[in-house]
Each structure stands twice: as structure tokens, then as C-alpha cells.
């Protein structure tokens, strides 16, 4: 209710409590019509519908254009670099296609986890970080 009250105040200058005060002119019917006309980025829609309400149709189209542009650039660079004679080479190229950009409502990617400190050390240069260079101890 707090989010709806905040939306009504910011958008129409209404107080939701006026619904229960006689003589204010705010009726349930009028309140419903105000709620229906709240903008897409209203607090109440974000609360009820989640992250999906953050993007409209134009934002989704723009993200699609971005994704296609990245794929065109990727394939152009690959095609300019070499010809593929083996199926395995082509499969490797297809595996490295740029991924679609994240859209609101898409599941969040999990952060990489490391099984051991050896995994971490391998990721950061085989454990060479923090060792003095050129000197043996």
C-alpha cells in the first residue's frame, strides 16, 4: 500500500487515505481509474510485476539491434580471418558467438565458484601473484 500511496501522491497529488474520508470525492471507481493510468515505471508495477516492467517495447527492440550488431561484427571478423575446412573449427566459432544481452526478468547469472585454492591460483597466473619477481627465497 505504501508504494501505491507514493505513486498516487507523486502522479496525481492524491492521498490514498482520502478514500475513507467523507466528502473528499475519491471513490473506489475513481481510484481504480487512476491506478490503471499509472505510468509503466510506477513503483506499484515494479513491486507487483518485478523487473520485467523496467523495459518497454522500444528498449527491447534496441537490445535486439545491439545483439544482432555484435553477432554481425563477430562473424565478419571470423570470416575475414580464415576459411573453415573442418567441422570442429566451425563448431568452435559457433560456440564463441556473443551472448544475448541480459533483459529484465532473465535469470541472473551465477558468479563463478572455485573448488579449491588451486583453482583460484590457476586463474590468477598459476599462483605467481604476490611472489617477488627475479628473486629466489
C-alpha positions in Angstrom: 0.0 0.0 0.0 2.9 2.4 0.7 4.1 2.1 -2.9 0.6 2.8 -4.3 0.2 5.7 -2.0 3.5 7.1 -3.1 2.6 6.7 -6.8 -0.8 8.4 -6.3 0.8 11.3 -4.4 3.6 11.8 -7.0 1.4 11.3 -10.1 -1.9 12.9 -9.1 -1.4 14.6 -5.8 -3.9 12.3 -4.1 -3.8 10.8 -0.7 -4.9 7.2 -0.5 -6.4 7.9 2.9 -8.9 10.2 1.3 -10.8 7.1 0.1 -12.1 6.6 3.7 -12.7 10.3 4.4 -16.2 11.5 3.5 -16.5 14.5 1.2 -13.1 14.1 -0.5 -14.6 12.9 -3.8 -12.3 9.9 -4.0 -14.3 6.8 -4.7 -13.2 3.2 -5.4 -14.2 3.6 -9.0 -12.1 6.8 -9.4 -9.2 5.2 -7.6 -9.2 2.2 -9.9 -9.2 4.5 -13.0 -6.2 6.4 -11.5 -4.4 3.2 -10.8 -5.0 1.9 -14.4 -3.4 5.1 -15.8 -0.2 5.0 -13.7 2.9 5.0 -15.9 4.8 1.8 -16.7 7.6 2.7 -14.4 5.4 3.3 -11.4 6.5 1.8 -8.0 3.5 -0.4 -7.7 4.1 -2.1 -11.0 7.7 -2.8 -10.2 6.6 -4.2 -6.9 3.8 -6.4 -8.3 5.3 -7.4 -11.6 9.0 -7.3 -10.9 11.9 -6.4 -13.0 10.1 -7.0 -16.3 8.4 -3.6 -16.1 11.7 -1.7 -16.3 11.9 -2.0 -20.1 9.3 -1.1 -22.7 8.9 -2.3 -26.3 11.5 0.2 -27.6 14.1 -0.9 -25.1 13.7 -4.5 -26.1 14.0 -3.6 -29.8 17.1 -1.6 -29.1 18.7 -4.5 -27.2 17.8 -6.8 -30.2 19.6 -4.4 -32.6 22.6 -4.4 -30.3 22.8 -8.2 -30.1 22.5 -8.6 -33.9 25.2 -5.9 -34.4 27.5 -7.8 -32.1 26.9 -11.0 -34.0 27.5 -9.4 -37.4 30.8 -7.9 -36.2 31.8 -11.2 -34.7 31.1 -13.2 -37.9 32.7 -10.5 -40.1 35.9 -10.7 -38.1 35.9 -14.5 -38.2 35.2 -14.6 -41.9 37.9 -12.1 -42.7 40.4 -14.1 -40.7 40.1 -17.5 -42.2 38.2 -20.2 -44.1 37.0 -23.2 -42.3 37.9 -26.6 -43.6 36.9 -28.7 -40.7 33.6 -29.0 -38.9 35.3 -28.8 -35.5 36.7 -25.4 -36.3 33.2 -24.2 -37.3 31.7 -25.6 -34.1 34.3 -23.7 -32.0 33.4 -20.5 -33.8 29.7 -21.1 -33.2 30.4 -21.7 -29.5 32.0 -18.3 -29.1 29.1 -16.3 -30.6 28.4 -13.2 -28.4 25.7 -13.9 -25.9 22.4 -12.0 -25.9 22.4 -9.1 -23.5 20.6 -9.6 -20.3 16.9 -8.5 -20.3 14.8 -7.6 -17.3 13.3 -10.8 -15.9 16.1 -13.0 -17.3 17.6 -15.3 -14.6 20.7 -13.8 -13.1 24.0 -15.5 -14.0 25.7 -17.1 -11.1 29.1 -15.9 -10.0 31.9 -18.4 -10.7 32.7 -20.6 -7.8 36.1 -22.2 -7.1 36.5 -25.6 -5.7 40.0 -25.2 -4.3 42.6 -22.5 -3.8 44.5 -24.2 -6.6 41.6 -23.2 -8.9 42.0 -19.6 -7.8 45.8 -19.7 -8.1 45.4 -21.1 -11.7 43.0 -18.3 -12.6 45.5 -15.6 -11.4 48.6 -16.7 -13.2 49.5 -20.0 -11.6 49.9 -18.6 -8.1 52.6 -16.2 -9.2 50.8 -13.2 -7.7 52.4 -11.9 -4.6 55.8 -13.6 -5.3 58.7 -11.3 -5.8 60.0 -11.3 -9.4 63.6 -12.1 -10.1 64.5 -13.2 -6.6 64.5 -16.6 -5.1 63.9 -17.1 -1.4 
